[in-house]
């Protein structure tokens, strides 16, 4: 293999790939990136056997071929090279020689034939949508994914195509739930897939880098994303996701509206004296006012109030303040609406009656 390529182009491709690579893997070649040159392009690929990614960049190819090289070392070398100079890559005697300006490197390689191929599943349901929209949907839901590996089905995000032509993303850890809907404007087959955390994170990164349309493919055992010159595929979590519709309250009669930014600031201050593990706070809602308070085992206390658009009965609800702040952090509007029944029932948060995002938080007994 012998090619010349723009430093910025290959750096971007290698950076995307090395995000997938596990630093310490029992299979040494999986710590490498596969480089293949053919015709007028270079393809960089990486996989951990669960998630795979392939990125294509334009290159001047003097000699086609392929090799694998340590992902981290290659990225670190490219990162330090002159951004305006082209990079020459050449395989020779079991090494990858890198030349750029006055810089010269020689990195050890492994045979490309031993590298597992990034296989794409045929079939499935494909939809197209704006990359920025998909990234925003993931940002609004991924914080609610569980980290409890004993309930594997909650450690990912549900990607659902429903009968109304919408893409729904849902994440929950059993204590809170985040739902984001997007109308695709096209009829689609209904399907559900649980996408693992690592793939969710990488899909978001690719979509943030791609200003235009992306293609999302949902199959029986795999999800795929085509974004610009990059293709990502991931195995799915083989489990059944809980029926999230049963969790979303539909008969919460009380509605209170507060300033999103002000409530977030108050919670941040009150959490200073809250329990450092449970972050428990009390919200006392009464006509025209919300009082937020917390205390700890050292008898320390904090209390602050804010104006509230509310005319219902006085109600006290305990919450993990971190859960509320996570929701407030992904909302974009000025106000947050709080739908509740009493101090022990699930609470629904949204921004408006027709909001695409809904959030459910379970209260705490304090």
N, C-alpha and C positions, 0 to 999 in steps of 0.2 A: 504494500500500500504506500502510495506517495501522493500527497495532496497539498494544496495551499488554500487556506480558508481565512475569512475575516475573524480576528480575535474576538470581537464582541458577539458574533453569531455563534461561534463554537462554545464560548463561555456560557451563553444563555442556555444552549442545548445541554451542556454537561451539568450545569447547575440544576436544571429540571430533573435530570436523571439521577444525580447523586442524592437528591432528596429521598429517593425510594430505597437507596442502597443501605443495608444494615452495616454498621461499622465493624461489628464483630459477628461474623457468621461462621457456622460450623463447616460450610461449604466455601472454601476460599474464593472460588471464581465469582461467587455472588457479591463479593466486595468490589468487583470490577465493573467497568462500563465496556460494552461491546461497541466498537467503532467499525463501520462498514462503508467503504467508498465504492461507488459505481456511477458510471456516466458522468453527470455533473453535480452530484450531491454527496453529502456525508450523512449517515444515519447513526445516531448515538442511542443505545438501548440499555436499560437496566431493569432488574427484577429482584424481588425477594421471594419469589415463587407464589406470592399472594397477589401482589400488585406489580404490574409491569408498565413501563413507559418507553416510548420511542419518539425521538425528536429528529426532524430532518432540516438540514441547512444547505444552502448553496455552497459549492466548493469547486475549485479547479483541480480536476483529477488527472494526474500524470500517470498513475498506475492504480488500477482497482485492486481491492483486497480488503482484509479485515484483521482485527486483533482485539484483545481485551487488555485493559490497563487499570490499575487501582484508581477508583473513582475519586477518592479524597485527594490523592497526590496530583492527579491530572487537573482537578478543579483549582487546587492551591497554586499550581504552576501557572495556569492560564490567567488566574486572577491577578497575578503580579506582573504580567507582561504589558508592554506598551499598548494602550487601547487603540491607537491609530495604526499600528503595524499589523500586517498579515502574519499568519502563523503557518509554518511548514511542518507537516507531520510525515514521517517516513519510518516504516518498519524495516529493521535490519538486524540479523543475527539474534533474534529473540528479544529485541528491545524496540521501544518506540522512541525515535529521535525527534525532538521538538526544537525548532529554530525560529527565532523572532528577533529582528534587529541584531544586537550583539549577544543575545542570550542563547544558550545551548543547554538542553537537558536530554538525559537518556534514562528512560523509565523501563523497568522490567515488565514483560507481557506474559500472558497465558494464551493458549491456543483458542481461537474463536469457536472451533467445532465443539468444544466442551461447554460452551455457554448455552443455557436453556433458552429456547426461543420464546418470545412473547407471543403466545397464541391468542388469536381473536376468535371468539365464538360466532358461528354463523347464525342467522335468524335473529329473533327478538324483535322488539319494538323500537323504532328510531324516531326521534323528534328533534326539531331544530328550534333553538331559542337564543336570545341574546346572552352572550357570556357574562356580561355585567349583571344581568338579572339572576342567572343561576348562582353566581358568586354571592349576591346579596341574599338569596334564599338560604344558602348554606350558612352565611354569617348570622342570620336571624334564628337559626335552629340548632347548630352544632354544639353550642355551649351546654345544651341539655343532655348530651350523650352521657351515658353512664361509664364509669371507670371500673365497675365491679365485674371482673372476668367470670364470676360464677353465674352471672346472667348474661351470657354472651350476646343474646338477641337484643339487649339494650345498649350494647357498646357501639352500635352503629347508628345510621340514620335511615329511616324508611323513605325510599323513593317510590312514589305511587302515581300511576296514571289512572285517572278515574273516568267514569262514563260521561262526565260533563266537559271533557276536553281540557282538563287541568292537570298540571304537575303539582303534586303535594309532597312536601318534605316534612317529616315528623321525627322528633327526637325526644326521648324521655329517660329519666333515671329512676322513675318511680316516685320521686318527690315533686318533680315539676315536668311540664310537657310544653314543647314549642311546636307550633304548626304554621307553615307558610304555604300559601297557595299562589299559583300563577296560571292564568288562562293562556293556553297555547294558541288559541284561535284556529285550531284544526282538530278534526276528529281523530281519536287515538284508541287503540285497544287498551283495555284495562289490564293492569299488572301491578305487582308489588315486589320490591326487592329490598333487602336490608344490606346497605353498603357499609363495610367496616370503616372505622375511624380514619385509618391512614389514607385510604382511598378518598374519603370525603375531604380531608385536608388538601390532598394533592389536586383534586378536581377544582377546589376553590382557587388554588394558586394559579392553575392553568387558565381558568376563566378570567381571573383578574388581569392576566397578561394578554388576553385576547379581546380586543375591543369590539369585534364583530360577532357573527353568528357562530354557534358551536353545535355539534351534533351529539346528542346523548342517545346511547343504545342500551336498552335494558333487556337482558336475556334471562334464561332459566337459571344459569349458573354464573353469569358474568355481567358486569356493567362496563360499558366502554364510553370514552369521550374522545371526539376529534375536535381539536381546537387549534386553528392555524396549522402549523407544521408538526404538531404534536398529537400523538395518540396514546391514551392511557386505558389500560384494561385492569380489572380487578375481579377476583373471586368474590362471591357474595356470602353472607352469613346464612348458613343453612338452618333456618329456624322460622317460626311464625311470630310475627310482630303482634303485640297486644292490640285489641280493637280500640284504637284511640278515640273513635267517635263516642264511645261509652264514657270516656273520661271527661270530655268537654261539657261543662255545665250548660244546660239550656233553660233552666228555670230559676236562675238567680234573680230575685225580684228587686234587690237594692243596687243602685248605681251611684257611684261617687266619682267625680272628676277632679284631678289635681294637676298641678304643674309638674311635668316630668323631670325637668332639670332641678327644681327646688326640692322635690321629694328625694331625688338621688343624692343631692348635697347633704340633706338632713340625715339620711341613712348613713352616709359616710362618716359623719361626725358622731352619731349615736353609737355606731359600731365600735368606737374606741373603747367603750366600757362594757360592751357586750361580751358574752362568753366567746373566747377566741376559737373554739371548735364548732359550736352550734350557731354562733352569730344571731342568737335569738333576740328579737325586739317585739314590742307590743305596739299595735296600731289601734288607737281609740278613735273611732269615727263617730262624729256627732254633727248635727246640723251646722254647716258653715265652717267646720274645723276638723282637722286630724291632729291628734297628739301622738308623737312617736317617742317611745321611752325604752330604756334598757337598764339592767343592773347586773352585778356579778357577785361572786361569793365573797369578795372583799368589802361588800356593802357600798360599792361605788355605784353612782346613778347618773343618768343623763336623760334629759327630756327636752323636746322642742316641738313646736306646733307650726302648722301651715294652713292657709286658707283652703277650703274644700267646697266644691259645688255639690252639696248633698243635703237632703231634707228628710231623710229617713230616721229610724230609731237608732239610739246609741248602741254601738256594737264594738266589742273589743276582739281583735284577732291577733294571734301570735304567728310570727313568721321567722324563717331564716332570712336575715336581711340580705345575705349574699345572693339568694335566689331572686329577690326582687330587683336588686341592682343589676344582675345579669340581664334581666328583661329590659329594664329601663335603658341599659347601655346599647341595645340593638334597635330600640325604637328611634324613629326619626322626627316625630312630631313634637309639638310643644306640650301636649296634654296626654295624660294616661287615664283611661277609664277603668274603674275597679268594679266588677260585678260580683256580688256576694249574697249569701243567704243568711248565714249566722257565723259564729266564731269557730265552728268546727268543720264546715263544709268546704269543698274545693272552691278556690277563687279564680275568676277569669279576668285577665287583663288584655286590653286591646287599645287601639287609638281612635277608632271610629266604628260606626255601625257596619260599614262595608269594608272594614280593614282586611287586608290579605293575610295578616298575621294574627294569631291568637296564642295566648300563653296561659297555662293553668298551673297554679301553685297550691300545694297542699299546706294547710295551716299547721302550726305546732301547738301542743299544749304547754303553756308556760305557767 
